[in-house]
Every structure is written in structure tokens, then in C-alpha cells.
Amino acid sequence: MPFIGNQPALAYTSLAKQDFTTSATTSYVLDNPVANANEIALFINFVRQEPTTAYTASGTTLTLTSATSATDDMYCVFLGKAVQTVNPPAGSVGTSQITDGAITSAKLASGVGGKVLQVVQGTSTTAFNTTSTTYANSSLSGVITPSSTSSKILVMVSQLIQTYNASGAYGTGRWKIIKTIGATTTDVTDVNSTSNGNLLVYDYGTSGISVTRPASLIKLDTPNTTSEITYRTQAAMGSNGGSNVSLADNTTTGTIILMEIAG
């Protein structure tokens, strides 16, 4: 049947009911106003009464033709007032009734610890070189925004690090991962405080050679935030010197994968 406006919610209709405390009277007060007697179904001692003959109703006033007694059981159902016309009964909604994308990561995170909520990947093939013993950012990074403060971030990184020694001195290279939230940057790899902390590559003093090795990390981080987080690799020369250290992603692809895990 055609209609104007929103489609009526007819599938799940529950009518309002009122129970009365009876006494020797013909007058009662309704919880909801009505236009006439036909808008309620009145039952006395489980027998339905005839509207306008056994009772009349207007506004919140209910008037009976015959007085009740204190032992009578009386209730009415408001035929013109439905409640819970939108919420379906428990267990009645299936997959086909849920709109794509309607369930957010925040809802998934609630009460389902250990579930993967999102996965972010970053890659880089841009070469990075430094001759400094101070850590500097490489071009490999990944950005993720947790959906809940209880979420953990599984950080997985794979990259090549290389040191080159041109002079014959020992050449050493260091590597680590940092995270930045707003203006705050912290170390993810728990770097050693010494000048050779996180030492990954080392050549033995022969000039003109380079040493390359994989640099990788898997760590479950607990950022305790819903702000955007940037995870990034850094490299520096060790205190033993050398010519330079590089993250050799000019010939290989460095990869960082970030997975949000529900807490």
C-alpha cells in the first residue's frame, strides 16, 4: 500500500498496557490520554468489555457503566499507543539486516580482546645514509590510529642495514624503531643507553668493504591512546667509527606492518 513519509515500523509492535487497582467505583484515571472508548481494550475479570456500552473514555478519564469491586481484576490495552516499534526482538537480526560498515572498530573492540581490528602497512625503497653517531629518521614509517585506549599495536619491521668502511677503521651501525604521538617521541626497541646500543652491523677494520645484515623486530606495543601514532626506523653509526651507515632500501623494500589488537 502506498504511503507518504518514512516506512512504518510494523514488524515489531508492542502495545502499552495499564493495570488498575479496583474499588467500588465507576471512575478511573488512564495513564495515557485517548480520544474515545474505541482506543482502549478494557478487560474486567479477563472478559473484554464493549466500548461505549460498558465504558466510555475521553482524555485520561475512564468511566464504567457499572461499578467494580475491590476483588475485580481490571486492565486495559492502549490500541492507539505502541511502544518499542523500532527495536527488534533479541536474536531476530541476521547478517543481511546489518548495513555494510555499520559496525565500527570501537564496537568490535568492546569485549572481544585479541581480535585484529585493523592492519596498516608502510614500505620504502628510498636509500637512507648517515655519517653521524646521532640517530636520524629513515624513510620507512607507518601511521595508525587506535580505535580504543585499551588496544595494543603489534609492530613488525623488516629492513636491511649496512655499514661501509673506507679508511680501515672499525665500522659499526646501529638501528632502532621509534614512535611519535603528537609532539612526544619514544623508543620502541628499548635501546641500550651506551653509544653502541642496538649495534647491528660491524666490520673488522678492512678498508673498502661493507657489511650488510637484516634488521627486524616484532614487538607488542601498548600506546594507551586513540591519537595518531607514527612508527619509524632510525639509524646511526656506532662509536667505533667507520665511513657511513645506511639502511639499504635502495635495492630492497623495507616494510613495516602495524596491527591493532583489541585489548
PyMOL commands that set and color helices and strands:
alter all, ss='L'
color gray80, all
select helices_A, chain A and resi 37-39+95-97+105-109
alter helices_A, ss='H'
color red, helices_A
select strands_A, chain A and resi 14-20+27-34+40-44+47-48+55-64+74-83+116-124+128-130+136-144+152-165+171-181+184-187+199-203+209-221+229-237+244-247+254-261
alter strands_A, ss='S'
color yellow, strands_A
deselect
rebuild
show_as cartoon
